């Protein structure tokens, strides 16, 4: 009998599973691309720094809320970040997303049904680091930036989620002007080029890059230059978002 043919009278069991959101928050400090991580903890308990893994901010979705609504709520609850750029990019639904003892212990102590399969919806966010200060709350005992190149072993499959988020960001910056979400209000062309090179993972010719910037809508030169730098101060620019 073909494997995909159902047998009359034999009902297939409907698996119980939870739905969650995990958010890869990217930031740029002027030199490196950073990822915002939380230290998993237990509310009201002082846990050792290595008791549980670091993770990207994420949690279960309430039954009565939409995906984007949940993503904003969870990010605010765990890191206090609000009003930032956020984009859904992929679902992660491998049957086994729990890999180690720390993951299982945290689920057992935090979830009413720790054995349930969890399907998560991946989002990425972009933050101008100088303009936002993450503050941990709820079950996040810490919230801190980590250079993308120095990511530790994260909880569950979060390393895979970060990698997938970076690939999506790399594709999106080619077609959309979202890269300015990572920059301060005033920036130099050198900072803009450096950020492109980091995300795209390749060097860019300075002359060609600046020609392309001049053709970008919304990039406006200012009658201002950098202050407090040891080298020759560079001209500052800003980005005016289209209405």
Secondary structure as UniProt FT lines:
FT   TURN            3..4
FT   TURN            8..9
FT   STRAND          17..28
FT   STRAND          33..40
FT   TURN            43..44
FT   TURN            49..50
FT   STRAND          54..55
FT   STRAND          57..60
FT   TURN            63..64
FT   HELIX           67..79
FT   STRAND          85..92
FT   HELIX           101..110
FT   TURN            112..115
FT   STRAND          117..128
FT   HELIX           129..131
FT   TURN            138..139
FT   STRAND          140..147
FT   HELIX           148..150
FT   TURN            156..157
FT   HELIX           158..175
FT   HELIX           178..182
FT   HELIX           189..200
FT   HELIX           206..214
FT   TURN            217..218
FT   STRAND          219..225
FT   STRAND          235..239
//
